[in-house]
Amino acid sequence: MTTQTLFRDDLQTRQGGVWEYISPSRLGKWLTCPLAFKLQYLEGIRQPTTPSLFLGKVVHAGLEQYYRHRHLGVTLEPADVCCRMLEAWGPTIDAENMTFDSTDAELALQRQAADLVTAYIAYAPKDEKPLAVEVATQAPLVDPLTGEDLGIPLLGVIDLIVGGQGGAVIADFKTAARSSEPLEIFHEIQLTSYAYLFRQLSERTEAGLEIRSLIKTKTPKIEFHGYPTRTDAHFRRLFSVIREYLDAVDTGRFNYRPGFHCGMCDFCTGHCREWQG
């Protein structure tokens, strides 16, 4: 079994076919709506980047800068992190092909990004020890319970790994519109995927997992939500989903799956309505 750590630039250029690798984002898209998955990953139709998604990317980049410096023993002040975010603002707009309704809208999003990152740095523990930041890695998918090799790698990016009292904790950053306890089941595929990759990479078991939410309220709020070490049941469910996903890809079954998520999908009013089944 070979586990590979990738550089972020390598990952960004890897937009291979669906048989090249599986990722938590691909699994999540397929679980939400197989038709949307087909349109995005098989037909190559790209949904436009919304201000909310753009904000999330910029904030993630700012936190990556903060923790990469922390990993080297340097603590950046919030103003320094915000300055670095603004320096990367233009290139990120180009990379995402982002457009804003107005200059005022763009400036408002810049302020919101700065406020969220500043609030996070003020809230985050000052004594936590970053073990790894933005870990892009892949590993062969071998069922830990049966030993079956599924013949395709799992690829993912772990936002942050920090040292805890009981060992390493895997943390994922989320920007959210409102304050609420994230239901673990909503994030189970992603968290269990990261735990699998961490175990393959380090040959250790994670001490726990966290969702670190940056809440986009007028006065930003930061919430950390912890989840326990993954169990055999988690991995049994993950590999069950992966097998169904591979079967759907193999047979070309990509039915649409209507639900509340349709209101947030740009395919809904165009390509989806044209689909005949």
N, C-alpha and C positions, 0 to 999 in steps of 0.2 A: 504494500500500500504506500503510495507516494502522496504526501501533502505538500502543496506548493504555496508559498507566500508571494503575492504579486505586488508590484508597484501600482499606485493609483493610476498612473498614465497608461500602464498596460491594460488595466481594467476598463478604462474609458474607451479604449480602442477596440475592446472585445465586444462586438455586437453580433456575435456569430449566430448560426442557425439554431433552431430549437433542439437539435440533437448534439450540439457541442457541449452544452452544460445546462444545469438547472440552477436557478437562483431563488431566494425567498420572494423577490419581487415578481418573478415570472409565475411562481406558484400562487402568489396572492392575486395576481391579475386573473389567472385561470379560474381560481376558486370564486372570485367575484362575478366574472362573466366570461365563459369560454369564447363567445363571439368577439368580445372586446380584445381578448388575448390574441385571437386569430388576426384581427385587423391590425393590431400593433406589431406582433412578432412574426407573423407569416406574410402579411401583405405590406408591411413596412409603413403603415399610415401613422404618422406621428401626431399626437394630440398637442395643441398649443400649450405652452407653459403659462400657467395662470399666475397672477401676483402672489397668491398663497404658496404655490409650489416654489416660485422664485425666492420668496422670503425664506422658506425652509432651507433651500440650498445655500443661500448666503449665510444664514445663521450657522448651519452646519460647518461651513468653511471657516467662519470666525472661531467657533469652538475648537475646531481642529488645530488652528494656529495656537490658540491658548494652551491646549494640552500637549502639543508637540514641544512647545517651549518648556512647559512644566516637566515633561519627561527628561529634558536636558538640564533641569535644575534652575530654569529661568522662569520667573513669574511676571508675565506681562500685565501692565495696568489695563483696566477696561478701555481707556482712551486709546492705548496703543493697538488693542485688538480691533476697535472700531475703525481706526485709521487704516489698518491693513485690509479690512473689509471693503472700505470705500475705494482703496487702490485697485482692488480686484473687481469692483462693481462693473466697470465698462466691459472688460473681457468676459465676464459672466453673462452680461446682456447679449454679447455677440455669440457666445457658445450656445446659449439657450434660445437664440432668435426671439428675444423678449421685446415686447412693445408695451408702452404705457399710454394710458388715455390722455395724460397731460404731464407737464413738468411738475406740477404740484403733487400729482399722484405718485410720481417717482420719488420726490423728496420726502413725502410722507412715509413711503415704504423704507427709505433709508433710515429715517428717524426710528421707525418701529424696530428695524433690525438692530440698531444701536441700543435701544432701550432693552430689548430682550436679552442681548448678550451681556449688557452691563448688570442687569438684574440677576442673570445666572451666575456670573462671576462673584457677585456679592453673596449669593446663597450657597454656592458649592463649598464643600468642606476644604479648608485650606491645608489640611494635613494628609489628605488622601494621596496615594502614590500611584500615578499612572504607570501601568506596566506596558501598555501598547496603545497606539492611537491610529484610528482608521486602518485597521488590519484587513487588507484585501487578500483573501486566501481561497484556495480550492482544495478539495479532497475527494477521492473516489467515494461513491455512495455504496457502502457495504452495510447491510442491515446488521446492527449490533446484536440483535436477538437471534437471527437465523444464520448469519454469515453469508447471506446471498449478496453477490456483487451485481448491482443493477446496470453496470456497464456505462455509466455516465457520471461525471463529477458534479459535485455541488460547489457553487461559487458564491461568495458573499463578502460584504464589507462590515466588519464589526466596528462601531463608532469608537468605543472606548473599553479598555479593560483596566480595572483598578484593583489594587491589593486591599483585601479586607481582613478582618480578624480570623475568619475561617478559610481564607484563600482568595482566589481571584473572582471578581465580580464583573460580569459582562453588562455593559450599559449601552442603551440606545437612546438617542435624542429624538424628540418629537416636538413639533410646534403644533399647538392646538388652539382652537377658537374659544374654548370655555374650560373651566375647571371641573374635573370629574375623575373618579378612579377608573383608569383604563381597565376594562374587563380583560382578564388574562387570555380568555379564549380568542379575543380579537387579534392578539399578537402571538398566539401559541406557535404557529408555523414559523414565524420569523425567529422567535426566541429559541425554539428547539433547534432550528437550523444553525443558529450561531453557536449554541452549546455543542452541537455535533462537530462543527468546524474547529471550535476551541479544543475539544478533546483530541481530535485528530492532529492538530497542530502542536499541542503541548504535552499530550499523553497524560493530562491531568483532568480531574473533574472540577467543574466550576463550583464555587461556593454559593452562587446565587446569580440572579439576573435583575436588571432594573430598566424601567422606562423612566427617563428624565424628561418631563414635559415643561416646555416654555409656553406659558399661556398668554395669548395675544389680547389680554384685556387692556383697558385704558392705562391702568397701572399694572405692568406685567407681573405675573406670579410664576413661581417656579415650584414644581412638585416632583418629588422622587417617589416612585412606587416600586417596591421590591417583590420579587417572585422567587420561589424556591428552586433548588437544584432540579434539573430534569430527571425524570424517572423512566423506567422501562415503558410505562404507559404512554408517555409523551413521544418516545421514539417509535413505538408501535403505531401510533396515530400518524406521525409524520411520514413514515415509510408507506403506510396505507394510502395516504393522499398522493405521494409521489408515484406509486404504482398506478393509481387511477389516472393521474396526469399523463404518464407515459403511454398508457393504453389509449387515451383520447388523442394524443399526438400521432400515435401509430395508425389509428383508424380514421383520423381526420374528422372526428366528431366535435363540433364546436357550436353547440346550440346556444342561443341567447338566454340569459338568466335575468328576467326582469325583477326589479326590486327598488328599494329606496335609493340605492347607489346610482340608479339611472339618472337622477337629477344632478349628479356631479360628473357625469360622463359626457364628453364632447362628441362621442360617437352616436349618442342617443337620438339626436334630431336629424342626422344625416345618414351615414352608412348603415346604422342599425335599422332604421325604418325601411331601407331599401332591401334588407336581407329577406330572402324568400324561403330559407330553410333548405 
